[in-house]
Amino acid sequence: MKNLIVSFEKLPSDVLLAFQNTYPNGWEHETFPFCMPTNNEVFTAIRFATDEANYVIKLEKRKREHPDALNI
């Protein structure tokens, strides 16, 4: 099984439809902060699994205020 990190805007249409069917009333209660290891960007993200792949879906982006700090 593949593990993928994808922006919400770039989700394949079949995955987007399954995601929307899973969370018809919103997904805010399932989100978490996710830091990309290669830069100082922190995303609000959500996990979603299909039969083919496990996704971390990036929802919102912001810059980390203190790039050297370990906390998000």
CHARMM-style PDB file with segment names, atoms N, HN, CA, C and O in Angstrom:
ATOM      1  N   MET     1       0.845  -1.181   0.000  1.00  0.00      PROA
ATOM      2  CA  MET     1       0.000   0.000   0.000  1.00  0.00      PROA
ATOM      3  C   MET     1       0.886   1.239   0.000  1.00  0.00      PROA
ATOM      4  O   MET     1       1.900   1.289   0.697  1.00  0.00      PROA
ATOM      5  N   LYS     2       0.498   2.227  -0.780  1.00  0.00      PROA
ATOM      6  HN  LYS     2      -0.325   2.187  -1.346  1.00  0.00      PROA
ATOM      7  CA  LYS     2       1.250   3.473  -0.885  1.00  0.00      PROA
ATOM      8  C   LYS     2       0.864   4.429   0.237  1.00  0.00      PROA
ATOM      9  O   LYS     2      -0.271   4.425   0.714  1.00  0.00      PROA
ATOM     10  N   ASN     3       1.820   5.241   0.644  1.00  0.00      PROA
ATOM     11  HN  ASN     3       2.742   5.245   0.257  1.00  0.00      PROA
ATOM     12  CA  ASN     3       1.596   6.340   1.576  1.00  0.00      PROA
ATOM     13  C   ASN     3       1.862   7.630   0.813  1.00  0.00      PROA
ATOM     14  O   ASN     3       2.969   7.834   0.314  1.00  0.00      PROA
ATOM     15  N   LEU     4       0.861   8.505   0.715  1.00  0.00      PROA
ATOM     16  HN  LEU     4      -0.038   8.339   1.120  1.00  0.00      PROA
ATOM     17  CA  LEU     4       0.965   9.709  -0.096  1.00  0.00      PROA
ATOM     18  C   LEU     4       0.637  10.952   0.717  1.00  0.00      PROA
ATOM     19  O   LEU     4      -0.221  10.928   1.599  1.00  0.00      PROA
ATOM     20  N   ILE     5       1.338  12.043   0.401  1.00  0.00      PROA
ATOM     21  HN  ILE     5       2.035  12.062  -0.316  1.00  0.00      PROA
ATOM     22  CA  ILE     5       1.034  13.359   0.943  1.00  0.00      PROA
ATOM     23  C   ILE     5       0.543  14.189  -0.233  1.00  0.00      PROA
ATOM     24  O   ILE     5       1.283  14.406  -1.193  1.00  0.00      PROA
ATOM     25  N   VAL     6      -0.703  14.656  -0.165  1.00  0.00      PROA
ATOM     26  HN  VAL     6      -1.304  14.480   0.615  1.00  0.00      PROA
ATOM     27  CA  VAL     6      -1.332  15.337  -1.297  1.00  0.00      PROA
ATOM     28  C   VAL     6      -2.106  16.551  -0.801  1.00  0.00      PROA
ATOM     29  O   VAL     6      -2.727  16.514   0.261  1.00  0.00      PROA
ATOM     30  N   SER     7      -2.063  17.620  -1.577  1.00  0.00      PROA
ATOM     31  HN  SER     7      -1.559  17.651  -2.440  1.00  0.00      PROA
ATOM     32  CA  SER     7      -2.903  18.787  -1.294  1.00  0.00      PROA
ATOM     33  C   SER     7      -4.355  18.448  -1.614  1.00  0.00      PROA
ATOM     34  O   SER     7      -4.635  17.681  -2.535  1.00  0.00      PROA
ATOM     35  N   PHE     8      -5.256  19.016  -0.859  1.00  0.00      PROA
ATOM     36  HN  PHE     8      -5.028  19.639  -0.110  1.00  0.00      PROA
ATOM     37  CA  PHE     8      -6.685  18.787  -1.080  1.00  0.00      PROA
ATOM     38  C   PHE     8      -7.068  19.085  -2.526  1.00  0.00      PROA
ATOM     39  O   PHE     8      -7.848  18.349  -3.130  1.00  0.00      PROA
ATOM     40  N   GLU     9      -6.521  20.159  -3.078  1.00  0.00      PROA
ATOM     41  HN  GLU     9      -5.887  20.757  -2.588  1.00  0.00      PROA
ATOM     42  CA  GLU     9      -6.845  20.570  -4.442  1.00  0.00      PROA
ATOM     43  C   GLU     9      -6.377  19.570  -5.491  1.00  0.00      PROA
ATOM     44  O   GLU     9      -6.899  19.556  -6.606  1.00  0.00      PROA
ATOM     45  N   LYS    10      -5.401  18.737  -5.150  1.00  0.00      PROA
ATOM     46  HN  LYS    10      -4.977  18.749  -4.244  1.00  0.00      PROA
ATOM     47  CA  LYS    10      -4.827  17.804  -6.125  1.00  0.00      PROA
ATOM     48  C   LYS    10      -5.286  16.360  -5.937  1.00  0.00      PROA
ATOM     49  O   LYS    10      -4.750  15.449  -6.567  1.00  0.00      PROA
ATOM     50  N   LEU    11      -6.273  16.155  -5.075  1.00  0.00      PROA
ATOM     51  HN  LEU    11      -6.708  16.895  -4.563  1.00  0.00      PROA
ATOM     52  CA  LEU    11      -6.785  14.794  -4.878  1.00  0.00      PROA
ATOM     53  C   LEU    11      -7.442  14.285  -6.161  1.00  0.00      PROA
ATOM     54  O   LEU    11      -8.139  15.040  -6.838  1.00  0.00      PROA
ATOM     55  N   PRO    12      -7.228  13.018  -6.500  1.00  0.00      PROA
ATOM     56  CA  PRO    12      -7.965  12.445  -7.636  1.00  0.00      PROA
ATOM     57  C   PRO    12      -9.463  12.511  -7.355  1.00  0.00      PROA
ATOM     58  O   PRO    12      -9.882  12.440  -6.200  1.00  0.00      PROA
ATOM     59  N   SER    13     -10.260  12.646  -8.394  1.00  0.00      PROA
ATOM     60  HN  SER    13      -9.920  12.704  -9.332  1.00  0.00      PROA
ATOM     61  CA  SER    13     -11.701  12.857  -8.217  1.00  0.00      PROA
ATOM     62  C   SER    13     -12.379  11.715  -7.465  1.00  0.00      PROA
ATOM     63  O   SER    13     -13.300  11.957  -6.685  1.00  0.00      PROA
ATOM     64  N   ASP    14     -11.941  10.476  -7.684  1.00  0.00      PROA
ATOM     65  HN  ASP    14     -11.193  10.279  -8.317  1.00  0.00      PROA
ATOM     66  CA  ASP    14     -12.557   9.352  -6.970  1.00  0.00      PROA
ATOM     67  C   ASP    14     -12.230   9.392  -5.478  1.00  0.00      PROA
ATOM     68  O   ASP    14     -13.072   9.046  -4.650  1.00  0.00      PROA
ATOM     69  N   VAL    15     -11.026   9.809  -5.135  1.00  0.00      PROA
ATOM     70  HN  VAL    15     -10.342  10.090  -5.808  1.00  0.00      PROA
ATOM     71  CA  VAL    15     -10.629   9.922  -3.725  1.00  0.00      PROA
ATOM     72  C   VAL    15     -11.360  11.094  -3.081  1.00  0.00      PROA
ATOM     73  O   VAL    15     -11.804  10.994  -1.937  1.00  0.00      PROA
ATOM     74  N   LEU    16     -11.487  12.195  -3.800  1.00  0.00      PROA
ATOM     75  HN  LEU    16     -11.127  12.276  -4.729  1.00  0.00      PROA
ATOM     76  CA  LEU    16     -12.217  13.355  -3.285  1.00  0.00      PROA
ATOM     77  C   LEU    16     -13.667  13.001  -2.986  1.00  0.00      PROA
ATOM     78  O   LEU    16     -14.199  13.396  -1.949  1.00  0.00      PROA
ATOM     79  N   LEU    17     -14.299  12.274  -3.868  1.00  0.00      PROA
ATOM     80  HN  LEU    17     -13.867  11.953  -4.711  1.00  0.00      PROA
ATOM     81  CA  LEU    17     -15.683  11.861  -3.657  1.00  0.00      PROA
ATOM     82  C   LEU    17     -15.804  10.955  -2.427  1.00  0.00      PROA
ATOM     83  O   LEU    17     -16.709  11.140  -1.613  1.00  0.00      PROA
ATOM     84  N   ALA    18     -14.910   9.990  -2.287  1.00  0.00      PROA
ATOM     85  HN  ALA    18     -14.175   9.840  -2.948  1.00  0.00      PROA
ATOM     86  CA  ALA    18     -14.918   9.099  -1.119  1.00  0.00      PROA
ATOM     87  C   ALA    18     -14.671   9.892   0.163  1.00  0.00      PROA
ATOM     88  O   ALA    18     -15.301   9.638   1.190  1.00  0.00      PROA
ATOM     89  N   PHE    19     -13.744  10.861   0.096  1.00  0.00      PROA
ATOM     90  HN  PHE    19     -13.232  11.068  -0.737  1.00  0.00      PROA
ATOM     91  CA  PHE    19     -13.435  11.708   1.257  1.00  0.00      PROA
ATOM     92  C   PHE    19     -14.673  12.504   1.677  1.00  0.00      PROA
ATOM     93  O   PHE    19     -15.012  12.555   2.859  1.00  0.00      PROA
ATOM     94  N   GLN    20     -15.340  13.120   0.710  1.00  0.00      PROA
ATOM     95  HN  GLN    20     -15.065  13.078  -0.251  1.00  0.00      PROA
ATOM     96  CA  GLN    20     -16.530  13.909   1.012  1.00  0.00      PROA
ATOM     97  C   GLN    20     -17.670  13.034   1.540  1.00  0.00      PROA
ATOM     98  O   GLN    20     -18.450  13.483   2.380  1.00  0.00      PROA
ATOM     99  N   ASN    21     -17.773  11.816   1.067  1.00  0.00      PROA
ATOM    100  HN  ASN    21     -17.140  11.451   0.385  1.00  0.00      PROA
ATOM    101  CA  ASN    21     -18.798  10.899   1.575  1.00  0.00      PROA
ATOM    102  C   ASN    21     -18.486  10.441   2.994  1.00  0.00      PROA
ATOM    103  O   ASN    21     -19.399  10.187   3.781  1.00  0.00      PROA
ATOM    104  N   THR    22     -17.206  10.336   3.324  1.00  0.00      PROA
ATOM    105  HN  THR    22     -16.465  10.542   2.686  1.00  0.00      PROA
ATOM    106  CA  THR    22     -16.806   9.925   4.673  1.00  0.00      PROA
ATOM    107  C   THR    22     -17.047  11.034   5.691  1.00  0.00      PROA
ATOM    108  O   THR    22     -17.394  10.765   6.841  1.00  0.00      PROA
ATOM    109  N   TYR    23     -16.865  12.271   5.265  1.00  0.00      PROA
ATOM    110  HN  TYR    23     -16.583  12.489   4.330  1.00  0.00      PROA
ATOM    111  CA  TYR    23     -17.011  13.430   6.160  1.00  0.00      PROA
ATOM    112  C   TYR    23     -18.080  14.396   5.627  1.00  0.00      PROA
ATOM    113  O   TYR    23     -17.748  15.528   5.277  1.00  0.00      PROA
ATOM    114  N   PRO    24     -19.342  13.984   5.556  1.00  0.00      PROA
ATOM    115  CA  PRO    24     -20.377  14.865   5.002  1.00  0.00      PROA
ATOM    116  C   PRO    24     -20.658  16.098   5.867  1.00  0.00      PROA
ATOM    117  O   PRO    24     -21.155  17.105   5.363  1.00  0.00      PROA
ATOM    118  N   ASN    25     -20.347  16.026   7.155  1.00  0.00      PROA
ATOM    119  HN  ASN    25     -19.944  15.207   7.565  1.00  0.00      PROA
ATOM    120  CA  ASN    25     -20.622  17.147   8.063  1.00  0.00      PROA
ATOM    121  C   ASN    25     -19.370  17.926   8.440  1.00  0.00      PROA
ATOM    122  O   ASN    25     -19.395  18.709   9.390  1.00  0.00      PROA
ATOM    123  N   GLY    26     -18.287  17.726   7.719  1.00  0.00      PROA
ATOM    124  HN  GLY    26     -18.266  17.090   6.948  1.00  0.00      PROA
ATOM    125  CA  GLY    26     -17.044  18.433   8.006  1.00  0.00      PROA
ATOM    126  C   GLY    26     -16.011  17.532   8.655  1.00  0.00      PROA
ATOM    127  O   GLY    26     -16.335  16.462   9.169  1.00  0.00      PROA
ATOM    128  N   TRP    27     -14.779  17.974   8.626  1.00  0.00      PROA
ATOM    129  HN  TRP    27     -14.515  18.844   8.208  1.00  0.00      PROA
ATOM    130  CA  TRP    27     -13.671  17.156   9.117  1.00  0.00      PROA
ATOM    131  C   TRP    27     -12.784  17.898  10.119  1.00  0.00      PROA
ATOM    132  O   TRP    27     -11.721  17.396  10.485  1.00  0.00      PROA
ATOM    133  N   GLU    28     -13.198  19.066  10.559  1.00  0.00      PROA
ATOM    134  HN  GLU    28     -14.061  19.474  10.262  1.00  0.00      PROA
ATOM    135  CA  GLU    28     -12.366  19.873  11.441  1.00  0.00      PROA
ATOM    136  C   GLU    28     -11.934  19.127  12.703  1.00  0.00      PROA
ATOM    137  O   GLU    28     -10.829  19.349  13.199  1.00  0.00      PROA
ATOM    138  N   HSD    29     -12.775  18.259  13.220  1.00  0.00      PROA
ATOM    139  HN  HSD    29     -13.672  18.079  12.818  1.00  0.00      PROA
ATOM    140  CA  HSD    29     -12.468  17.521  14.449  1.00  0.00      PROA
ATOM    141  C   HSD    29     -11.429  16.423  14.224  1.00  0.00      PROA
ATOM    142  O   HSD    29     -10.963  15.820  15.192  1.00  0.00      PROA
ATOM    143  N   GLU    30     -11.056  16.150  12.983  1.00  0.00      PROA
ATOM    144  HN  GLU    30     -11.434  16.639  12.197  1.00  0.00      PROA
ATOM    145  CA  GLU    30     -10.105  15.086  12.659  1.00  0.00      PROA
ATOM    146  C   GLU    30      -8.736  15.618  12.216  1.00  0.00      PROA
ATOM    147  O   GLU    30      -7.848  14.823  11.907  1.00  0.00      PROA
ATOM    148  N   THR    31      -8.548  16.920  12.179  1.00  0.00      PROA
ATOM    149  HN  THR    31      -9.269  17.565  12.431  1.00  0.00      PROA
ATOM    150  CA  THR    31      -7.315  17.491  11.651  1.00  0.00      PROA
ATOM    151  C   THR    31      -6.195  17.511  12.682  1.00  0.00      PROA
ATOM    152  O   THR    31      -6.423  17.373  13.884  1.00  0.00      PROA
ATOM    153  N   PHE    32      -4.978  17.687  12.175  1.00  0.00      PROA
ATOM    154  HN  PHE    32      -4.792  17.799  11.199  1.00  0.00      PROA
ATOM    155  CA  PHE    32      -3.795  17.765  13.028  1.00  0.00      PROA
ATOM    156  C   PHE    32      -2.755  18.635  12.333  1.00  0.00      PROA
ATOM    157  O   PHE    32      -2.808  18.786  11.113  1.00  0.00      PROA
ATOM    158  N   PRO    33      -1.796  19.220  13.085  1.00  0.00      PROA
ATOM    159  CA  PRO    33      -0.724  19.983  12.455  1.00  0.00      PROA
ATOM    160  C   PRO    33       0.286  19.025  11.833  1.00  0.00      PROA
ATOM    161  O   PRO    33       0.634  18.005  12.427  1.00  0.00      PROA
ATOM    162  N   PHE    34       0.750  19.359  10.640  1.00  0.00      PROA
ATOM    163  HN  PHE    34       0.467  20.188  10.157  1.00  0.00      PROA
ATOM    164  CA  PHE    34       1.693  18.513   9.913  1.00  0.00      PROA
ATOM    165  C   PHE    34       2.796  19.395   9.348  1.00  0.00      PROA
ATOM    166  O   PHE    34       2.522  20.325   8.589  1.00  0.00      PROA
ATOM    167  N   CYS    35       4.039  19.108   9.713  1.00  0.00      PROA
ATOM    168  HN  CYS    35       4.261  18.353  10.329  1.00  0.00      PROA
ATOM    169  CA  CYS    35       5.179  19.894   9.268  1.00  0.00      PROA
ATOM    170  C   CYS    35       5.922  19.136   8.172  1.00  0.00      PROA
ATOM    171  O   CYS    35       6.311  17.983   8.358  1.00  0.00      PROA
ATOM    172  N   MET    36       6.114  19.786   7.039  1.00  0.00      PROA
ATOM    173  HN  MET    36       5.798  20.722   6.887  1.00  0.00      PROA
ATOM    174  CA  MET    36       6.914  19.188   5.974  1.00  0.00      PROA
ATOM    175  C   MET    36       8.375  19.249   6.408  1.00  0.00      PROA
ATOM    176  O   MET    36       8.856  20.316   6.787  1.00  0.00      PROA
ATOM    177  N   PRO    37       9.081  18.137   6.361  1.00  0.00      PROA
ATOM    178  CA  PRO    37      10.451  18.104   6.863  1.00  0.00      PROA
ATOM    179  C   PRO    37      11.440  18.905   6.021  1.00  0.00      PROA
ATOM    180  O   PRO    37      12.537  19.201   6.497  1.00  0.00      PROA
ATOM    181  N   THR    38      11.095  19.261   4.804  1.00  0.00      PROA
ATOM    182  HN  THR    38      10.204  19.021   4.418  1.00  0.00      PROA
ATOM    183  CA  THR    38      12.043  19.928   3.916  1.00  0.00      PROA
ATOM    184  C   THR    38      11.982  21.445   3.942  1.00  0.00      PROA
ATOM    185  O   THR    38      12.846  22.106   3.367  1.00  0.00      PROA
ATOM    186  N   ASN    39      10.977  22.008   4.599  1.00  0.00      PROA
ATOM    187  HN  ASN    39      10.274  21.471   5.066  1.00  0.00      PROA
ATOM    188  CA  ASN    39      10.864  23.468   4.637  1.00  0.00      PROA
ATOM    189  C   ASN    39      10.181  23.890   5.925  1.00  0.00      PROA
ATOM    190  O   ASN    39       9.928  23.062   6.800  1.00  0.00      PROA
ATOM    191  N   ASN    40       9.887  25.159   6.042  1.00  0.00      PROA
ATOM    192  HN  ASN    40      10.092  25.832   5.331  1.00  0.00      PROA
ATOM    193  CA  ASN    40       9.294  25.685   7.274  1.00  0.00      PROA
ATOM    194  C   ASN    40       7.790  25.824   7.196  1.00  0.00      PROA
ATOM    195  O   ASN    40       7.214  26.647   7.907  1.00  0.00      PROA
ATOM    196  N   GLU    41       7.147  25.055   6.363  1.00  0.00      PROA
ATOM    197  HN  GLU    41       7.615  24.387   5.785  1.00  0.00      PROA
ATOM    198  CA  GLU    41       5.707  25.144   6.233  1.00  0.00      PROA
ATOM    199  C   GLU    41       5.010  24.139   7.142  1.00  0.00      PROA
ATOM    200  O   GLU    41       5.414  22.982   7.254  1.00  0.00      PROA
ATOM    201  N   VAL    42       3.967  24.612   7.775  1.00  0.00      PROA
ATOM    202  HN  VAL    42       3.639  25.552   7.684  1.00  0.00      PROA
ATOM    203  CA  VAL    42       3.141  23.762   8.623  1.00  0.00      PROA
ATOM    204  C   VAL    42       1.753  23.748   8.014  1.00  0.00      PROA
ATOM    205  O   VAL    42       1.209  24.794   7.660  1.00  0.00      PROA
ATOM    206  N   PHE    43       1.191  22.576   7.897  1.00  0.00      PROA
ATOM    207  HN  PHE    43       1.633  21.727   8.185  1.00  0.00      PROA
ATOM    208  CA  PHE    43      -0.127  22.422   7.302  1.00  0.00      PROA
ATOM    209  C   PHE    43      -1.106  21.910   8.332  1.00  0.00      PROA
ATOM    210  O   PHE    43      -0.726  21.195   9.259  1.00  0.00      PROA
ATOM    211  N   THR    44      -2.356  22.272   8.174  1.00  0.00      PROA
ATOM    212  HN  THR    44      -2.665  22.853   7.421  1.00  0.00      PROA
ATOM    213  CA  THR    44      -3.427  21.556   8.830  1.00  0.00      PROA
ATOM    214  C   THR    44      -3.709  20.391   7.893  1.00  0.00      PROA
ATOM    215  O   THR    44      -3.893  20.590   6.692  1.00  0.00      PROA
ATOM    216  N   ALA    45      -3.743  19.192   8.425  1.00  0.00      PROA
ATOM    217  HN  ALA    45      -3.593  19.030   9.400  1.00  0.00      PROA
ATOM    218  CA  ALA    45      -3.878  18.007   7.582  1.00  0.00      PROA
ATOM    219  C   ALA    45      -4.869  17.022   8.186  1.00  0.00      PROA
ATOM    220  O   ALA    45      -5.299  17.159   9.331  1.00  0.00      PROA
ATOM    221  N   ILE    46      -5.210  16.038   7.388  1.00  0.00      PROA
ATOM    222  HN  ILE    46      -4.860  15.927   6.458  1.00  0.00      PROA
ATOM    223  CA  ILE    46      -6.104  14.966   7.818  1.00  0.00      PROA
ATOM    224  C   ILE    46      -5.642  13.672   7.166  1.00  0.00      PROA
ATOM    225  O   ILE    46      -5.140  13.677   6.042  1.00  0.00      PROA
ATOM    226  N   ARG    47      -5.814  12.568   7.877  1.00  0.00      PROA
ATOM    227  HN  ARG    47      -6.221  12.564   8.790  1.00  0.00      PROA
ATOM    228  CA  ARG    47      -5.492  11.254   7.318  1.00  0.00      PROA
ATOM    229  C   ARG    47      -6.738  10.671   6.658  1.00  0.00      PROA
ATOM    230  O   ARG    47      -7.859  10.847   7.136  1.00  0.00      PROA
ATOM    231  N   PHE    48      -6.509   9.968   5.540  1.00  0.00      PROA
ATOM    232  HN  PHE    48      -5.598   9.826   5.152  1.00  0.00      PROA
ATOM    233  CA  PHE    48      -7.606   9.306   4.849  1.00  0.00      PROA
ATOM    234  C   PHE    48      -7.045   8.069   4.151  1.00  0.00      PROA
ATOM    235  O   PHE    48      -6.003   8.138   3.499  1.00  0.00      PROA
ATOM    236  N   ALA    49      -7.729   6.954   4.287  1.00  0.00      PROA
ATOM    237  HN  ALA    49      -8.575   6.898   4.817  1.00  0.00      PROA
ATOM    238  CA  ALA    49      -7.255   5.704   3.695  1.00  0.00      PROA
ATOM    239  C   ALA    49      -8.255   5.174   2.680  1.00  0.00      PROA
ATOM    240  O   ALA    49      -9.467   5.229   2.888  1.00  0.00      PROA
ATOM    241  N   THR    50      -7.724   4.660   1.581  1.00  0.00      PROA
ATOM    242  HN  THR    50      -6.739   4.615   1.412  1.00  0.00      PROA
ATOM    243  CA  THR    50      -8.519   3.946   0.588  1.00  0.00      PROA
ATOM    244  C   THR    50      -7.928   2.549   0.473  1.00  0.00      PROA
ATOM    245  O   THR    50      -6.954   2.228   1.154  1.00  0.00      PROA
ATOM    246  N   ASP    51      -8.502   1.729  -0.370  1.00  0.00      PROA
ATOM    247  HN  ASP    51      -9.293   1.989  -0.923  1.00  0.00      PROA
ATOM    248  CA  ASP    51      -7.951   0.389  -0.571  1.00  0.00      PROA
ATOM    249  C   ASP    51      -6.569   0.426  -1.212  1.00  0.00      PROA
ATOM    250  O   ASP    51      -5.775  -0.497  -1.028  1.00  0.00      PROA
ATOM    251  N   GLU    52      -6.276   1.488  -1.966  1.00  0.00      PROA
ATOM    252  HN  GLU    52      -6.920   2.237  -2.116  1.00  0.00      PROA
ATOM    253  CA  GLU    52      -5.016   1.582  -2.692  1.00  0.00      PROA
ATOM    254  C   GLU    52      -3.924   2.357  -1.968  1.00  0.00      PROA
ATOM    255  O   GLU    52      -2.738   2.097  -2.174  1.00  0.00      PROA
ATOM    256  N   ALA    53      -4.317   3.318  -1.113  1.00  0.00      PROA
ATOM    257  HN  ALA    53      -5.280   3.529  -0.945  1.00  0.00      PROA
ATOM    258  CA  ALA    53      -3.305   4.200  -0.517  1.00  0.00      PROA
ATOM    259  C   ALA    53      -3.771   4.793   0.801  1.00  0.00      PROA
ATOM    260  O   ALA    53      -4.967   4.902   1.075  1.00  0.00      PROA
ATOM    261  N   ASN    54      -2.781   5.176   1.613  1.00  0.00      PROA
ATOM    262  HN  ASN    54      -1.810   5.088   1.391  1.00  0.00      PROA
ATOM    263  CA  ASN    54      -3.002   5.964   2.819  1.00  0.00      PROA
ATOM    264  C   ASN    54      -2.591   7.393   2.481  1.00  0.00      PROA
ATOM    265  O   ASN    54      -1.481   7.624   2.002  1.00  0.00      PROA
ATOM    266  N   TYR    55      -3.475   8.342   2.727  1.00  0.00      PROA
ATOM    267  HN  TYR    55      -4.377   8.154   3.117  1.00  0.00      PROA
ATOM    268  CA  TYR    55      -3.226   9.735   2.379  1.00  0.00      PROA
ATOM    269  C   TYR    55      -3.054  10.577   3.631  1.00  0.00      PROA
ATOM    270  O   TYR    55      -3.732  10.366   4.636  1.00  0.00      PROA
ATOM    271  N   VAL    56      -2.135  11.535   3.556  1.00  0.00      PROA
ATOM    272  HN  VAL    56      -1.584  11.706   2.739  1.00  0.00      PROA
ATOM    273  CA  VAL    56      -2.129  12.697   4.435  1.00  0.00      PROA
ATOM    274  C   VAL    56      -2.515  13.833   3.510  1.00  0.00      PROA
ATOM    275  O   VAL    56      -1.777  14.173   2.585  1.00  0.00      PROA
ATOM    276  N   ILE    57      -3.677  14.418   3.766  1.00  0.00      PROA
ATOM    277  HN  ILE    57      -4.276  14.142   4.517  1.00  0.00      PROA
ATOM    278  CA  ILE    57      -4.209  15.460   2.894  1.00  0.00      PROA
ATOM    279  C   ILE    57      -3.935  16.816   3.538  1.00  0.00      PROA
ATOM    280  O   ILE    57      -4.387  17.096   4.648  1.00  0.00      PROA
ATOM    281  N   LYS    58      -3.191  17.645   2.827  1.00  0.00      PROA
ATOM    282  HN  LYS    58      -2.823  17.418   1.925  1.00  0.00      PROA
ATOM    283  CA  LYS    58      -2.855  18.982   3.311  1.00  0.00      PROA
ATOM    284  C   LYS    58      -4.028  19.909   3.026  1.00  0.00      PROA
ATOM    285  O   LYS    58      -4.494  20.010   1.892  1.00  0.00      PROA
ATOM    286  N   LEU    59      -4.505  20.593   4.084  1.00  0.00      PROA
ATOM    287  HN  LEU    59      -4.126  20.511   5.006  1.00  0.00      PROA
ATOM    288  CA  LEU    59      -5.674  21.454   3.954  1.00  0.00      PROA
ATOM    289  C   LEU    59      -5.306  22.932   3.942  1.00  0.00      PROA
ATOM    290  O   LEU    59      -5.705  23.647   3.022  1.00  0.00      PROA
ATOM    291  N   GLU    60      -4.563  23.412   4.927  1.00  0.00      PROA
ATOM    292  HN  GLU    60      -4.239  22.831   5.675  1.00  0.00      PROA
ATOM    293  CA  GLU    60      -4.178  24.819   5.033  1.00  0.00      PROA
ATOM    294  C   GLU    60      -2.692  24.909   5.298  1.00  0.00      PROA
ATOM    295  O   GLU    60      -2.118  24.044   5.958  1.00  0.00      PROA
ATOM    296  N   LYS    61      -2.065  25.962   4.780  1.00  0.00      PROA
ATOM    297  HN  LYS    61      -2.532  26.665   4.243  1.00  0.00      PROA
ATOM    298  CA  LYS    61      -0.628  26.134   4.960  1.00  0.00      PROA
ATOM    299  C   LYS    61      -0.347  27.420   5.713  1.00  0.00      PROA
ATOM    300  O   LYS    61      -1.041  28.424   5.554  1.00  0.00      PROA
ATOM    301  N   ARG    62       0.700  27.363   6.547  1.00  0.00      PROA
ATOM    302  HN  ARG    62       1.263  26.547   6.677  1.00  0.00      PROA
ATOM    303  CA  ARG    62       1.194  28.566   7.201  1.00  0.00      PROA
ATOM    304  C   ARG    62       2.691  28.392   7.438  1.00  0.00      PROA
ATOM    305  O   ARG    62       3.187  27.266   7.462  1.00  0.00      PROA
ATOM    306  N   LYS    63       3.402  29.480   7.610  1.00  0.00      PROA
ATOM    307  HN  LYS    63       2.999  30.395   7.591  1.00  0.00      PROA
ATOM    308  CA  LYS    63       4.827  29.420   7.917  1.00  0.00      PROA
ATOM    309  C   LYS    63       5.010  29.197   9.412  1.00  0.00      PROA
ATOM    310  O   LYS    63       4.271  29.740  10.234  1.00  0.00      PROA
ATOM    311  N   ARG    64       6.002  28.393   9.744  1.00  0.00      PROA
ATOM    312  HN  ARG    64       6.602  27.952   9.077  1.00  0.00      PROA
ATOM    313  CA  ARG    64       6.336  28.192  11.144  1.00  0.00      PROA
ATOM    314  C   ARG    64       6.972  29.482  11.657  1.00  0.00      PROA
ATOM    315  O   ARG    64       7.840  30.051  10.996  1.00  0.00      PROA
ATOM    316  N   GLU    65       6.548  29.940  12.818  1.00  0.00      PROA
ATOM    317  HN  GLU    65       5.843  29.478  13.355  1.00  0.00      PROA
ATOM    318  CA  GLU    65       7.033  31.220  13.326  1.00  0.00      PROA
ATOM    319  C   GLU    65       8.496  31.179  13.717  1.00  0.00      PROA
ATOM    320  O   GLU    65       9.218  32.152  13.502  1.00  0.00      PROA
ATOM    321  N   HSD    66       8.947  30.068  14.290  1.00  0.00      PROA
ATOM    322  HN  HSD    66       8.360  29.278  14.465  1.00  0.00      PROA
ATOM    323  CA  HSD    66      10.341  29.902  14.694  1.00  0.00      PROA
ATOM    324  C   HSD    66      10.870  28.634  14.034  1.00  0.00      PROA
ATOM    325  O   HSD    66      10.668  27.538  14.557  1.00  0.00      PROA
ATOM    326  N   PRO    67      11.547  28.766  12.885  1.00  0.00      PROA
ATOM    327  CA  PRO    67      11.967  27.588  12.128  1.00  0.00      PROA
ATOM    328  C   PRO    67      12.834  26.608  12.900  1.00  0.00      PROA
ATOM    329  O   PRO    67      12.823  25.414  12.601  1.00  0.00      PROA
ATOM    330  N   ASP    68      13.581  27.083  13.880  1.00  0.00      PROA
ATOM    331  HN  ASP    68      13.589  28.053  14.123  1.00  0.00      PROA
ATOM    332  CA  ASP    68      14.448  26.190  14.649  1.00  0.00      PROA
ATOM    333  C   ASP    68      13.727  25.476  15.782  1.00  0.00      PROA
ATOM    334  O   ASP    68      14.261  24.525  16.352  1.00  0.00      PROA
ATOM    335  N   ALA    69      12.533  25.919  16.110  1.00  0.00      PROA
ATOM    336  HN  ALA    69      12.100  26.691  15.646  1.00  0.00      PROA
ATOM    337  CA  ALA    69      11.790  25.323  17.209  1.00  0.00      PROA
ATOM    338  C   ALA    69      11.233  23.959  16.780  1.00  0.00      PROA
ATOM    339  O   ALA    69      10.816  23.781  15.636  1.00  0.00      PROA
ATOM    340  N   LEU    70      11.234  23.034  17.682  1.00  0.00      PROA
ATOM    341  HN  LEU    70      11.573  23.179  18.612  1.00  0.00      PROA
ATOM    342  CA  LEU    70      10.728  21.696  17.390  1.00  0.00      PROA
ATOM    343  C   LEU    70       9.216  21.615  17.512  1.00  0.00      PROA
ATOM    344  O   LEU    70       8.584  20.763  16.887  1.00  0.00      PROA
ATOM    345  N   ASN    71       8.639  22.489  18.307  1.00  0.00      PROA
ATOM    346  HN  ASN    71       9.152  23.181  18.815  1.00  0.00      PROA
ATOM    347  CA  ASN    71       7.181  22.418  18.465  1.00  0.00      PROA
ATOM    348  C   ASN    71       6.493  23.069  17.284  1.00  0.00      PROA
ATOM    349  O   ASN    71       7.024  23.987  16.658  1.00  0.00      PROA
ATOM    350  N   ILE    72       5.317  22.585  16.996  1.00  0.00      PROA
ATOM    351  HN  ILE    72       4.885  21.839  17.504  1.00  0.00      PROA
ATOM    352  CA  ILE    72       4.549  23.086  15.857  1.00  0.00      PROA
ATOM    353  C   ILE    72       3.492  23.983  16.406  1.00  0.00      PROA
ATOM    354  OT1 ILE    72       2.700  24.540  15.647  1.00  0.00      PROA
TER     355      ILE     72
END
